[in-house]
Amino acid sequence: MWTHTKESQECMTPAMALEYLKEGNVRFLQSLKISRNLLKQVNLTSEGQFPFAAILSCIDSRTSAELIFDQGLGDIFSIRIAGNILNEDILGSIEYACQIARSKLVVVLGHTKCGAITSACSDIKMGHFTGLLNKLKPAIDLEKGSHMDQDTENLSFINRVSIRNVQLTLDQIRLKSTILTSLEKQGEISLIGGMYNVETGEVVFFEQ
């Protein structure tokens, strides 16, 4: 399959970019992966890249964005960190993707049964991981404030915290980045959250 060019990227809208991801996930669910000549894509992208989306997701080995959205080389920026948290460097990377490389869509993608979320809910302390987990505490506090079942063994609670974390990350992006909020207001990009189900392979995007 061909790769995105400057022309195809410029013609794409944020809505079209989201549809590309939705269609890719359907192919993934139906085992209808597009046939790609990856070596040819290496050659086609050797002089430049024109990704249509930037996806912030977890490092979980089951959540590779390129695979679950059936995308090839040069199609998306894949930003991965445990718990799909936001920090200054990640925010800068997203700004680069949208302002410089002209991507049309930013996705914050959480997932079910997240180990980082579970660790944070269990108040695990371990080296540098402790500081990362502290960034997940606001999502835990919000969920604890709205529900009674706060058992860390309860997968429903863990998954609800994951959803809260995605929503808070989107809020932080809009709050902290004037570049991205300006692009969003101008209709140049869209920011959206989603959850990947590690049991089914399905991605459910949040209402915008």
C-alpha positions in Angstrom: 0.0 0.0 0.0 1.1 3.6 -0.7 2.2 6.0 2.1 0.8 9.4 2.9 2.2 12.3 0.9 2.3 16.0 1.6 -0.7 16.4 -0.8 -2.8 13.6 0.8 -2.0 15.0 4.3 -3.0 18.5 3.3 -6.3 17.4 1.9 -7.2 15.4 5.0 -9.5 16.8 7.7 -9.5 15.8 11.4 -12.7 13.9 10.8 -11.1 11.9 7.9 -8.1 11.1 10.1 -10.4 9.7 12.8 -12.2 7.7 10.2 -8.9 6.2 8.9 -8.2 4.9 12.5 -11.7 3.6 12.9 -11.6 1.7 9.6 -8.2 0.4 10.5 -9.4 -1.0 13.8 -12.3 -2.7 12.1 -9.8 -4.4 9.7 -7.8 -5.5 12.8 -10.8 -7.0 14.4 -11.7 -8.8 11.2 -8.2 -10.0 10.5 -8.3 -8.1 7.2 -5.0 -6.4 7.4 -4.0 -4.3 4.3 -1.3 -5.9 2.3 1.8 -3.6 2.5 5.2 -3.7 1.0 7.0 -2.4 4.0 10.4 -2.1 2.2 8.7 0.0 -0.5 7.3 2.2 2.3 10.8 2.6 3.7 11.9 3.9 0.3 8.8 6.1 -0.1 9.3 7.7 3.3 13.1 8.1 3.1 12.8 11.7 2.0 10.1 12.8 4.4 7.1 11.8 6.5 3.5 13.0 6.6 1.7 11.2 9.4 -2.0 12.0 9.8 -2.3 11.4 13.5 -0.4 11.4 16.8 -1.4 8.7 19.3 -0.4 8.8 22.9 -0.8 5.3 24.3 0.6 3.0 27.0 3.8 0.9 26.7 1.7 -2.2 27.3 2.9 -4.8 24.8 -0.6 -5.5 23.7 -1.4 -1.9 22.6 0.8 -1.2 19.6 -1.1 1.6 17.8 0.3 0.6 14.4 -1.1 -2.9 14.8 -4.5 -2.2 16.4 -5.2 0.6 13.8 -3.7 -1.3 10.9 -1.3 1.5 9.9 2.0 1.3 8.1 5.3 3.1 8.1 4.9 6.9 8.0 1.2 6.9 8.8 1.2 7.9 12.5 3.3 9.3 15.3 3.3 6.7 18.1 4.1 8.1 21.5 4.2 5.5 24.3 4.7 5.7 28.0 3.3 3.7 30.9 -0.2 4.8 31.8 -0.3 7.1 28.7 0.6 10.0 31.0 1.5 13.5 29.9 4.7 15.3 30.7 6.6 18.3 29.2 8.5 16.2 26.7 5.5 14.3 25.5 3.5 17.5 25.1 6.4 19.0 23.1 6.3 15.9 20.9 2.6 16.3 20.2 3.1 20.0 19.4 5.8 19.0 16.9 3.5 16.4 15.4 0.7 18.9 14.8 2.5 22.3 14.3 5.5 21.2 12.4 4.6 17.8 10.8 1.0 18.9 10.3 -0.8 15.8 11.8 -4.6 16.3 11.9 -5.6 14.3 14.9 -4.3 13.7 18.5 -5.6 10.6 20.2 -5.0 9.8 23.9 -5.6 6.0 24.1 -6.1 4.2 27.4 -6.7 0.5 27.7 -8.4 -2.0 29.9 -6.5 -4.0 32.6 -3.7 -1.3 32.6 -0.8 -2.4 34.8 0.3 1.2 35.5 -3.2 2.2 36.6 -3.4 -1.0 38.8 0.0 -0.2 40.3 -1.1 3.4 41.1 -4.4 2.3 42.6 -2.4 -0.2 44.8 0.0 2.7 45.8 3.1 0.8 44.7 6.4 2.5 45.5 9.4 1.5 43.3 12.2 3.7 42.2 11.5 6.1 39.3 8.2 4.3 38.7 6.8 6.0 41.8 7.0 9.5 40.2 5.2 8.3 37.1 2.5 6.7 39.2 1.9 9.9 41.1 0.8 11.5 37.8 -2.1 9.0 37.8 -3.4 9.9 41.3 -5.8 12.7 40.1 -7.7 10.2 38.1 -7.9 7.8 41.0 -9.1 10.6 43.3 -11.8 11.6 40.9 -13.1 8.1 40.5 -13.0 7.4 44.3 -15.0 10.6 44.8 -17.9 9.4 42.5 -18.1 5.7 43.3 -18.2 3.5 46.4 -16.6 0.4 45.0 -12.9 1.3 45.2 -11.5 -2.2 45.4 -8.2 -2.3 43.5 -9.0 -6.0 42.7 -12.2 -4.8 40.9 -11.4 -4.5 37.2 -14.4 -2.3 36.6 -12.9 0.3 39.0 -9.4 0.0 37.4 -11.0 0.5 33.9 -13.0 3.5 35.1 -9.8 5.1 36.5 -8.2 4.5 33.1 -11.1 6.4 31.4 -10.7 9.2 33.9 -7.0 9.3 33.2 -7.6 9.7 29.4 -10.1 12.5 30.0 -7.7 14.3 32.4 -4.8 14.0 30.0 -6.9 15.6 27.2 -7.8 18.4 29.7 -4.1 18.9 30.5 -3.2 19.1 26.8 -5.7 21.8 26.2 -4.7 23.7 29.4 -1.0 23.5 29.0 -0.5 23.9 25.2 -1.6 27.2 23.6 -0.3 25.7 20.3 -2.6 22.8 20.3 -5.6 24.6 21.7 -5.2 27.2 19.0 -5.0 24.6 16.3 -8.1 22.8 17.7 -10.1 26.1 17.8 -9.1 26.8 14.2 -10.3 23.3 13.1 -6.9 22.3 12.0 -6.8 19.4 14.4 -9.0 17.4 16.7 -8.2 15.9 20.1 -10.0 12.8 21.2 -9.8 10.0 23.7 -10.4 6.3 23.4 -10.1 3.0 25.2 -8.6 -0.2 23.8 -10.1 -3.5 25.1 -7.2 -6.0 25.5 -9.7 -8.8 25.5 -11.5 -8.0 22.2 -9.1 -5.8 20.3 -11.8 -3.1 19.9 -11.1 0.6 20.3 -14.0 2.8 21.5 -13.6 6.5 21.0 -15.1 9.0 23.4 -17.8 11.4 22.3 -16.3 14.7 21.2 
